[in-house]
Amino acid sequence: MKQSRRNFLSQAGLAGIGISFAGALSACSRHNAAQTLNLYTWDTYIGKHTLPDFEKATGSKVNISLFANNDELFAKLRDGNQGYDIIVPSNDFVERLHQAGSLIDLDHAKIPNLANIDDKFLTPPFDPGRKVSVPYTWIVTGIGYRKSKVDGVPDSWKWVLDSDRYKGRIGLLAEASELFEISAKYLGLPANTADAATIARIQAMLLKQKPNVSVFHDDNGQDLLLAGDIDLVIEYNGDIAQVMREDKDLDFVVPREGGILASDSLCIPKGAPNPDLAHAFINFVLDAHNGAHISETIRYPTPNKAALALMPAEYRNNPVIFPPAAVLAHCEYSHYQGQAIQSAYEQAMTRVRAG
């Protein structure tokens, strides 16, 4: 029986240790709030033993709740922090949350393990000097696929965005900005092109492609691929690397037009009940051994040079986890371009989903 990611977390030992998925924050009342860390993150995005190890090391309790995409995370924080201590947004949403005044400045003196991070990840354009974010992973978006069901390597976005060749067997991302950025790459435009004519052109292409699409997925494309529900899916390299360990018929490719690069970060939202405990958690995660354990579990590329040095060659030399430089040269980072453009993406995506 193929396991869902929820089952993965349960089997990994994260169930039954004070962690709940629905209504996690309501559990805080049963524990001393000063000793409870409320983590809001992606599914399958933590080491099997990270949270119980942190609880043991600090005498704290960890509650975890999950979001499906950055849009959901932003919506949850739009009207104020609902009790979270740590959130894990992607780079463009770090920009967006920071501009909205939703993140606190980090105290680097409380995060000595920041020294373990590779220098190239410490001065990103979306957060120079890492004032409000600490790098957790970096990511490449591409196509996960089932080799026995696809003719050759689907090395162009065409096969998921602009063709009926795999009708009914395609999964697309539900997150508006990234899907539109990928579509712009396919059309030979910069990912962050955001003029009205380009958005309208992409909307028309996606509406035409919609009858061929099985699902617009929320961070579970690898599960659908693993289960055999679809044969091609736009997904993140780490998610596909996870399921490739279970099914050797699966693979991943960054299309020749280039993919989207991202960096997920640990941030402390404004109004966090336990900012000192949040700093302690960030420092714990950045420890070399703890970071290596997380990377071994989640299979995403790590920006932690000390953790990377502890990883086996099977991880360090894996081209799905670390695509070659020639491939990455065609990829671009997303940038937050302001609320007007974000709204235009979201409105166009709503029309696509409803059309």
Secondary structure, DSSP 4 states (H G I P E B T S, - for coil): -PPPHHHHHIIIIITTSS--SSSGGGGGGGS-GGGEEEEEE-TT-S-TTHHHHHHHHHT-EEEEEE-SSHHHHHHHHTT---S-SEE--BHHHHHHHHHTT-BPPP-GGG-GGGGGB-GGGSS-TTSGGGSS-EEEEEEEEEEEEEGGGSSS---STHHHHS-STTTT-EEEE--HHHHHHHHHHHTTS-TT---HHHHHHHHHHHHHHGGGEEEEESS-HHHHHHHTS-SEEEEEHHHHHHHHTT-TTEEEE--TT--EEEEEEEB-BTT-S-HHHHHHHHHHHTSHHHHHHHHHHH-PPP-BHHHHTTS-HHHHT-TTTS--HHHHTT-EE-----HHHHHHHHHHHHHHHH-
